[in-house]
Amino acid sequence: MEPVLSVVIPAYNEANRLGSTLLRISDHLVRKRALYEILVVDDGSRDDTVEIAEGFGEQGVTVLRQPKNRGKGAAVRRGVLASRGSRILLSDADLSTPIEDLERLVPHLASAPLVLGSRSVSSSEITLRQPFYREFMGKTFNRIIRLAGVGGIRDTQCGFKLLDGEIARSLFAELITDGFAFDVELVWLARRAGHEVVEVGVHWHNSPDSRVHPIRDSLAMLREIVRFRLHHRK
């Protein structure tokens, strides 16, 4: 039987956090009696990420392995294109937004095939904030992406997103960004195709072990935005 929900989790050196995340997600979906699959995409990890994920095979987890580290966008793209569900949930391995917040997003999927979990709308609930410098850089980045043609969205970078499966697979087939700016390209592609995009407030608890470098990765994201805009002009 085909799954209704595909959960795609990109993972790079997540051995310390992934086990508890997979347990919480699978337990929640079993309680909800959901037909689901969980796709963990290992992005060239050098720790025990793969072994831990493979230990959850009986809980509906499939592991997809990237031969080398290519970036979050490449990992998510691999998972989405391999998914079978009519709905796709994107979730970070640290579960900064709890799986229970899926219920916040589901009602909006009927009117918008791309539902973004957001830390910046009034209905969001932040239990542990990012350091000041990360929040400042996030706001600066949002101003820049508005100049790149993605306006009206307050938080593209939250890792918790719900998508219509068929539409998501068609969008990711066009997506070229391998790094952290893939979220921006995804929104841009969705809007270009005429799809509605909505933001919904979620719970969010900052992970102190964030893999995003505030300066290096911000500059890389700017380069990625320029690259995908030039690419899609062809």
SVG drawing of the C-alpha trace seen along z (x, -y; Angstrom):
<svg xmlns="http://www.w3.org/2000/svg" viewBox="-8 -44 42 48">
<polyline fill="none" stroke="black" stroke-width="0.4" points="0.0,0.0 1.4,-3.4 2.1,-5.8 0.0,-8.9 2.8,-10.8 6.5,-10.8 8.8,-12.4 12.1,-13.5 15.0,-14.1 18.4,-15.2 21.2,-14.1 24.9,-14.9 26.8,-13.6 23.6,-13.3 24.4,-10.2 23.8,-12.0 20.4,-13.3 18.8,-11.1 17.8,-8.1 15.5,-10.1 14.1,-12.0 13.2,-8.9 11.6,-7.3 9.5,-10.4 8.3,-10.7 7.5,-7.1 5.7,-6.8 3.6,-9.8 2.6,-8.6 1.8,-5.1 -0.5,-6.7 -2.2,-8.7 -2.5,-5.4 -0.9,-7.2 0.3,-5.4 3.8,-6.7 7.4,-6.3 10.4,-8.1 13.3,-8.8 16.6,-9.6 19.1,-11.0 22.6,-10.6 24.7,-13.4 28.1,-11.7 28.3,-11.4 31.5,-10.3 29.9,-9.1 27.2,-6.4 24.3,-8.2 23.6,-5.5 23.8,-2.7 21.4,-4.4 18.9,-5.2 19.1,-1.6 18.2,-0.4 14.7,-1.9 13.9,0.2 10.9,1.9 9.5,-1.6 9.2,-2.5 12.6,-4.2 14.5,-3.9 18.1,-5.2 19.3,-6.9 23.0,-7.5 24.9,-10.3 28.5,-9.1 29.9,-12.5 28.7,-15.6 26.9,-17.8 24.7,-20.0 21.2,-20.1 19.5,-21.1 21.0,-18.1 19.9,-15.7 16.4,-17.0 16.0,-16.9 17.2,-13.2 14.6,-12.4 11.7,-14.2 12.3,-12.6 12.5,-9.2 9.3,-9.7 5.9,-8.1 3.5,-9.9 0.7,-12.2 2.0,-14.5 5.6,-15.3 6.9,-16.6 10.4,-18.1 11.9,-17.9 15.4,-18.6 17.2,-15.9 17.3,-17.9 13.5,-18.2 13.6,-21.8 10.0,-21.9 8.2,-18.9 6.4,-16.4 3.2,-17.2 3.1,-20.5 2.3,-18.6 -1.3,-19.0 -0.9,-22.8 0.1,-22.6 -2.2,-19.9 -5.4,-22.1 -3.6,-24.6 -2.6,-22.1 -6.0,-22.1 -5.5,-25.7 -1.7,-25.8 0.6,-23.0 3.5,-24.5 3.0,-25.2 6.0,-26.7 6.4,-26.3 7.4,-29.7 9.2,-31.2 8.4,-34.7 4.6,-35.0 2.4,-35.9 1.2,-32.4 4.7,-31.0 6.0,-29.9 9.7,-30.1 10.8,-28.2 14.6,-28.9 15.7,-31.7 18.7,-31.8 21.6,-34.0 21.2,-37.7 23.7,-37.6 22.0,-34.7 18.6,-36.5 20.1,-39.6 21.7,-37.8 18.4,-36.0 16.6,-39.3 19.3,-40.7 19.1,-37.6 15.3,-37.9 15.7,-41.5 18.1,-40.2 15.8,-37.4 13.0,-40.0 15.3,-41.7 15.8,-38.4 12.1,-38.1 10.8,-36.2 8.8,-38.8 6.1,-38.4 7.6,-35.5 9.0,-36.2 10.8,-32.9 11.9,-30.7 14.6,-28.8 12.6,-27.0 13.2,-23.3 9.6,-22.2 7.5,-22.2 4.5,-20.3 4.1,-19.9 1.7,-18.3 3.6,-15.2 3.0,-15.4 3.7,-19.2 6.8,-18.8 8.4,-16.2 7.8,-18.3 9.4,-21.4 12.4,-19.5 13.0,-18.0 13.8,-21.6 15.6,-22.7 19.4,-23.1 20.5,-24.5 22.6,-22.0 23.1,-24.2 21.0,-26.0 19.3,-28.4 17.3,-25.6 14.3,-26.8 14.4,-30.1 14.6,-28.5 11.7,-26.2 9.4,-29.1 10.5,-31.0 9.8,-27.9 6.4,-27.3 5.3,-30.9 6.6,-30.9 4.4,-27.8 1.4,-29.7 1.2,-27.8 0.1,-29.4 2.6,-29.5 1.5,-30.1 3.3,-30.5 2.0,-28.9 3.4,-29.5 5.1,-26.6 6.8,-25.8 10.6,-26.1 13.4,-25.3 16.9,-26.4 19.5,-23.7 22.8,-24.9 24.5,-22.4 23.4,-24.2 25.4,-23.3 24.9,-26.7 28.0,-29.0 26.6,-32.5 29.1,-34.2 30.4,-31.4 27.0,-29.9 25.3,-33.2 27.7,-34.2 27.3,-30.8 23.5,-31.3 23.8,-34.6 25.9,-33.0 23.3,-30.2 20.4,-32.7 22.3,-34.5 23.1,-31.2 19.5,-29.8 18.1,-33.1 20.6,-33.2 19.9,-29.5 16.1,-29.9 16.4,-32.8 17.6,-30.4"/>
</svg>
